């Protein structure tokens, strides 16, 4: 199974860089991208803190912030050893939180 290092980079209001990464499989990444396209065709808001968020207008806008790199199982294991108990580091971007965004979307729909 192909392992990927997914790197995220964006900036918030030209004031700070927002960066992070996570390790996943090609299959999982493809599934996340498809979910993003299907559930959030008009984009979403990535909340960084109490008053900091980044508005994304479309899935394309979001995906431009990611870079995928194929890595070996050995390198994936080394990264997992360096960051135990975490699937990523820093701000891995909105794709990592799709399940949370979907839950919020469903709650909003149920309230209507």
Secondary structure as GFF3:
##gff-version 3
##sequence-region A 1 112
A	DSSP	beta_strand	3	12	.	.	.	ID=ss1
A	DSSP	beta_strand	16	25	.	.	.	ID=ss2
A	DSSP	alpha_helix	26	39	.	.	.	ID=ss3
A	DSSP	beta_strand	44	47	.	.	.	ID=ss4
A	DSSP	beta_strand	53	56	.	.	.	ID=ss5
A	DSSP	alpha_helix	59	63	.	.	.	ID=ss6
A	DSSP	beta_strand	66	71	.	.	.	ID=ss7
A	DSSP	alpha_helix	73	82	.	.	.	ID=ss8
A	DSSP	beta_strand	88	90	.	.	.	ID=ss9
A	DSSP	three_ten_helix	94	97	.	.	.	ID=ss10
A	DSSP	alpha_helix	98	111	.	.	.	ID=ss11
###
